[in-house]
Each structure stands twice: as C-alpha cells, then as structure tokens.
C-alpha cells in the first residue's frame, strides 16, 4: 500500500503556471519560441562576481548559522542606512531567496484562521501559502480601470479587528509594475500600526524602477517584514539568496522556523553577495544596477510601443518598475485557453491573468520583457496580434 498525500497538499491547487511550464520544458530548445512568460532575468550576474565564483566555491566548507554570516548581516544593515533604516545585524535574516523569505515569514507570524489581506492581482505564491498556513485570504481587487491603485477606504473596511494578521504588498509589483507611492505606503503603514497587523513587504524588485522610485516602510519597523532577494537585482535566481529585515522578535522567530527548514542559507552564495556588497565594489555594483535597469527600460519601452502599434485593442498601464506588462484584451472568455492555444500555434509564451487571481473571463495577461531583446519582443507581439485576429473563444 502506498502512503497517502497530506490533506493540505492534496487540497492545494497546483500553480496555474504549471501547465505552461511543462509545455515550455519541451519547447525550450526551439529557436522559434518567444518567451514573454517567465520572470527570469536574461542578463548574467556581474562579471566581477563570476570571476571570483570558482575560488569561493573551492574555499567554502560546511554549514553556517541559520541567520547567515554575521559579516553579511552587518553589511546589509549598513547598506540599508543609506535608505533611511536604522538597523543592526539582529534585524537581518539571510534567506534562500525571497521564496524562502516569504514562506518563513508566514510560518513565523500566521496562525490558522488568521485573515491576510491580499491585493489582487498578486504574485502566484501568495494564495497557495495562505492556504498552506490555514489562513483566510481577504481580497482587495484592483484593475486597469483604476490603474491598479489600492483603494485605501476599501483597505480600512477589509480590516477585521483581532482577525486580520497581515497585509501583503509587492512594490514594484509583479504582475502590474505598480510602485506604491509615499502616500500609499504611509496609509498602509498607519492602518497596520493601528491594528497590530504585519506588513509583508515583498521587495524583490526594489532596485528595478523606470519611473519613480521604491518607497520604503522605514517608519513602520515594528510592523514590517521586508522581503528582498538577489534573484532580480543581481540577475542571480540560480544562487537562491536574499534577506528578510524586521524587528528583532520577528527575526528571532524566523531564525527558529528556518532552523528546521533550511538549516542555513546557501554558504557559497552568501560569500558572493559579501563580495557584491563590499564598499570597494560600490562603483562596480552601481554600474551593474544601472546597466540592468537601462537594458530592461529599453525593452519595456519597446514592448509598450509594439503593443500600441500591433495590439491597439489591448489596454495597459506602462509599468513603473519590475519586469512586466499586465494587459487586458477585451472579449476573451477563457484566458488559459488563449494562452495555451497561442503557445501551440504561434510559439509565444505569455501567462494568463487568472494565475494572479483575476477572473478567467477578464482577459488579463502578463507579458514579460526581460527574456527577449527588442526585436524578438516586437516579433512576439505581432504574433499575438495575428493570433487574436482569428481567435475563437
Ligand atoms: N516575489 C516576487 C514578487 C517575485 O516575482 C518572485 C519571483 O518571480 C519572488 C518573490 C521569488 O523570487 P526568488 O525566490 O527567486 O527570490
């Protein structure tokens, strides 16, 4: 007899991106495939780190403390001073990238039955994690008609005193590209403070901005868990490294939780990031970030232009940051069917809006501009337009 799968995993809906990921696995080597689907940076990590990688790998041995190397925690706290944070190493937990950061924050804060306010559309991991932690997702829906802005009155109404434990905010946002402005940050912070809620602030893209800049929740440290990663900012998702910052009590709880999950964060990657953050490498680091943002900005502009030219029926808001356009094509009844047939017939990969919590008949789609160059982005949009012409719902 085979063992049964746990009820929490059996009842968990598989990520809607899974089907497309399975197909992409097969199509991966096909040169005709145009990838506007995933969020993987196509750029390499900084050369000055890659040059050191072999030596660092050879000289790394064993585990380290669950919270990560003191030297790295200390350096991150120092770097964050420049952003207006007053932190010490006790406020920093090194993680195996934001995915571990999100999961350990949930484990450390959320009790069964707690309500977690989630702004839709949202990054795919959140609804699943809320379910896995037996919490209740309380939705705030945004859409193209309000430029994906958060209605603060609605947020106030959705707070259920004593039951609402946290609000998840992503800025710059995946999938909408929205950056929270100062006023929104302050309003969310005040509501969290007043109601004893945690702000789970997903800052995976905080350096990837094109218009405006990332606004920190630094006035709300008692309530904040900031979640950061080097996957996007150093183009290194393969290194699985990031950090959470929070007050000491929450950090200590997260250290306890991670002891049983990961033992410690990736030792080799930590050493690469120590190198990345060294003061003597500041100029190289800043030049690298500039190069990343400029490269993606060009692609972002190219995608916007191509959408206007070839897909005039699509509504969209130009992203202020992150890697994506979240477009709406009116008249689509089933977004997943559209995505699947587009991939089969035109070999263009995009992701349906329902993967991010939209209804499948709202016609939303996420298009990434970081995986392909300007020419291929234009080619991809043209193919979507051709496909749409003959598309039957
Ligand atoms: N958070 C957001 C908003 C993301 O878009 C992603 C990845 O795409 C992650 C977290 C997870 O990133 P990682 O675990 O590679 O740091």
Boltz pocket constraint, residues with backbone or C-beta under 6 A from the ligand:
constraints:
  - pocket:
      binder: B
      contacts: [[A, 39], [A, 96], [A, 97], [A, 98], [A, 99], [A, 100], [A, 123], [A, 170], [A, 172], [A, 173], [A, 174], [A, 202], [A, 204], [A, 228], [A, 229], [A, 230], [A, 231], [A, 237], [A, 241], [A, 242]]
      max_distance: 6.0
